[in-house]
Amino acid sequence: MLAIDFYDIYSQNNKIFADVFESLIAAVYLDCGDMERTWKMLSSLIMPYIDVYVNQDTLQDPAD
């Protein structure tokens, strides 16, 4: 029987996601050649997700 280590799968997926995100930043920067423009472009893409996942309201216990 094959034992599944869910923590290992979770860790690998986080690593893959981080690598893809890092590659995206590098590709945008290399394409436009300006860090300020890179930040503007990427912040418009990631801010909606940051607002959802970091918003203090979403971190509260649903039982409250």
Contacts in CASP RR format, 6 or more apart in sequence:
PFRMAT RR
TARGET T0000
AUTHOR 0000-0000-0000
METHOD contacts of the structure
MODEL  1
MLAIDFYDIYSQNNKIFADVFESLIAAVYLDCGDMERTWKMLSSLIMPYI
DVYVNQDTLQDPAD
24 42 0 8 1.000
25 38 0 8 1.000
25 42 0 8 1.000
28 38 0 8 1.000
28 41 0 8 1.000
28 42 0 8 1.000
29 35 0 8 1.000
29 38 0 8 1.000
32 38 0 8 1.000
32 41 0 8 1.000
52 58 0 8 1.000
END
